[in-house]
Amino acid sequence: MLKIEVDKDKCTGCGECKEICPKGQKIWTINKTAHASNLEYCHVCTICASRCPEDAITVIRNAPDDEEEKKRIKKSKEDTREKLPL
Protein backbone atom coordinates (compact mmCIF):
# COMPACT_ATOMS: atom_id res chain seq x y z
CA MET A 1 0.00 0.00 0.00
CA LEU A 2 1.28 3.45 -0.89
CA LYS A 3 1.35 6.16 1.73
CA ILE A 4 2.36 9.80 1.48
CA GLU A 5 3.07 11.51 4.78
CA VAL A 6 3.30 15.26 5.16
CA ASP A 7 5.03 16.64 8.25
CA LYS A 8 2.55 19.31 9.31
CA ASP A 9 5.21 21.05 11.41
CA LYS A 10 7.45 21.57 8.36
CA CYS A 11 4.86 22.11 5.60
CA THR A 12 4.15 25.76 4.77
CA GLY A 13 1.38 25.07 2.25
CA CYS A 14 3.38 26.56 -0.62
CA GLY A 15 1.79 24.17 -3.16
CA GLU A 16 5.01 23.14 -4.91
CA CYS A 17 4.01 19.47 -4.51
CA LYS A 18 0.72 20.05 -6.30
CA GLU A 19 2.32 22.12 -9.07
CA ILE A 20 5.15 19.68 -9.83
CA CYS A 21 3.14 16.44 -9.53
CA PRO A 22 1.93 14.98 -12.86
CA LYS A 23 -1.41 14.18 -11.17
CA GLY A 24 -1.32 17.09 -8.72
CA GLN A 25 -4.90 18.25 -9.32
CA LYS A 26 -6.25 14.81 -8.42
CA ILE A 27 -3.91 14.02 -5.53
CA TRP A 28 -2.98 17.17 -3.66
CA THR A 29 -5.12 19.53 -1.57
CA ILE A 30 -3.45 22.63 -0.21
CA ASN A 31 -4.85 24.60 2.72
CA LYS A 32 -2.57 25.72 5.52
CA THR A 33 -0.64 22.51 4.81
CA ALA A 34 -0.59 19.96 1.99
CA HIS A 35 -2.65 16.77 2.08
CA ALA A 36 -2.38 13.84 -0.33
CA SER A 37 -5.42 11.70 -1.13
CA ASN A 38 -6.71 9.66 -4.09
CA LEU A 39 -3.37 7.86 -4.15
CA GLU A 40 -4.61 5.44 -6.80
CA TYR A 41 -3.61 8.19 -9.26
CA CYS A 42 -0.06 8.46 -7.88
CA HIS A 43 2.73 7.28 -10.20
CA VAL A 44 5.11 6.98 -7.21
CA CYS A 45 7.60 9.20 -9.03
CA THR A 46 8.51 10.91 -5.70
CA ILE A 47 8.94 14.28 -7.43
CA CYS A 48 6.76 15.84 -4.72
CA ALA A 49 9.13 14.71 -1.97
CA SER A 50 12.30 15.62 -3.83
CA ARG A 51 11.08 19.12 -4.76
CA CYS A 52 9.49 20.05 -1.43
CA PRO A 53 11.45 23.12 -0.25
CA GLU A 54 10.76 22.25 3.40
CA ASP A 55 11.56 18.51 3.09
CA ALA A 56 8.11 17.82 4.57
CA ILE A 57 6.97 14.95 2.32
CA THR A 58 7.79 11.27 2.70
CA VAL A 59 6.62 8.71 0.14
CA ILE A 60 6.32 5.22 1.61
CA ARG A 61 6.04 2.35 -0.84
CA ASN A 62 4.64 -0.94 0.44
CA ALA A 63 3.39 0.63 3.66
CA PRO A 64 1.38 -1.84 5.72
CA ASP A 65 -2.35 -1.60 5.30
CA ASP A 66 -3.89 -0.61 8.63
CA GLU A 67 -6.47 -3.44 8.50
CA GLU A 68 -3.86 -6.02 7.55
CA GLU A 69 -1.61 -4.83 10.36
CA LYS A 70 -4.45 -5.11 12.90
CA LYS A 71 -5.17 -8.68 11.75
CA ARG A 72 -1.49 -9.61 11.99
CA ILE A 73 -1.24 -8.24 15.54
CA LYS A 74 -4.44 -10.00 16.61
CA LYS A 75 -3.21 -13.33 15.19
CA SER A 76 0.15 -12.91 16.90
CA LYS A 77 -1.57 -12.35 20.25
CA GLU A 78 -3.80 -15.38 19.71
CA ASP A 79 -0.79 -17.55 18.83
CA THR A 80 1.00 -16.38 21.96
CA ARG A 81 -2.02 -17.25 24.15
CA GLU A 82 -2.19 -20.75 22.66
CA LYS A 83 1.45 -21.39 23.56
CA LEU A 84 1.05 -20.34 27.21
CA PRO A 85 0.63 -23.20 29.71
CA LEU A 86 -2.71 -23.36 31.49
C-alpha positions as CSV (number, residue, x, y, z in Angstrom):
1,M,0.0,0.0,0.0
2,L,1.3,3.4,-0.9
3,K,1.3,6.2,1.7
4,I,2.4,9.8,1.5
5,E,3.1,11.5,4.8
6,V,3.3,15.3,5.2
7,D,5.0,16.6,8.3
8,K,2.5,19.3,9.3
9,D,5.2,21.0,11.4
10,K,7.4,21.6,8.4
11,C,4.9,22.1,5.6
12,T,4.1,25.8,4.8
13,G,1.4,25.1,2.3
14,C,3.4,26.6,-0.6
15,G,1.8,24.2,-3.2
16,E,5.0,23.1,-4.9
17,C,4.0,19.5,-4.5
18,K,0.7,20.1,-6.3
19,E,2.3,22.1,-9.1
20,I,5.1,19.7,-9.8
21,C,3.1,16.4,-9.5
22,P,1.9,15.0,-12.9
23,K,-1.4,14.2,-11.2
24,G,-1.3,17.1,-8.7
25,Q,-4.9,18.3,-9.3
26,K,-6.2,14.8,-8.4
27,I,-3.9,14.0,-5.5
28,W,-3.0,17.2,-3.7
29,T,-5.1,19.5,-1.6
30,I,-3.4,22.6,-0.2
31,N,-4.9,24.6,2.7
32,K,-2.6,25.7,5.5
33,T,-0.6,22.5,4.8
34,A,-0.6,20.0,2.0
35,H,-2.6,16.8,2.1
36,A,-2.4,13.8,-0.3
37,S,-5.4,11.7,-1.1
38,N,-6.7,9.7,-4.1
39,L,-3.4,7.9,-4.1
40,E,-4.6,5.4,-6.8
41,Y,-3.6,8.2,-9.3
42,C,-0.1,8.5,-7.9
43,H,2.7,7.3,-10.2
44,V,5.1,7.0,-7.2
45,C,7.6,9.2,-9.0
46,T,8.5,10.9,-5.7
47,I,8.9,14.3,-7.4
48,C,6.8,15.8,-4.7
49,A,9.1,14.7,-2.0
50,S,12.3,15.6,-3.8
51,R,11.1,19.1,-4.8
52,C,9.5,20.1,-1.4
53,P,11.4,23.1,-0.2
54,E,10.8,22.2,3.4
55,D,11.6,18.5,3.1
56,A,8.1,17.8,4.6
57,I,7.0,15.0,2.3
58,T,7.8,11.3,2.7
59,V,6.6,8.7,0.1
60,I,6.3,5.2,1.6
61,R,6.0,2.3,-0.8
62,N,4.6,-0.9,0.4
63,A,3.4,0.6,3.7
64,P,1.4,-1.8,5.7
65,D,-2.4,-1.6,5.3
66,D,-3.9,-0.6,8.6
67,E,-6.5,-3.4,8.5
68,E,-3.9,-6.0,7.6
69,E,-1.6,-4.8,10.4
70,K,-4.4,-5.1,12.9
71,K,-5.2,-8.7,11.8
72,R,-1.5,-9.6,12.0
73,I,-1.2,-8.2,15.5
74,K,-4.4,-10.0,16.6
75,K,-3.2,-13.3,15.2
76,S,0.1,-12.9,16.9
77,K,-1.6,-12.3,20.3
78,E,-3.8,-15.4,19.7
79,D,-0.8,-17.5,18.8
80,T,1.0,-16.4,22.0
81,R,-2.0,-17.3,24.1
82,E,-2.2,-20.7,22.7
83,K,1.4,-21.4,23.6
84,L,1.1,-20.3,27.2
85,P,0.6,-23.2,29.7
86,L,-2.7,-23.4,31.5
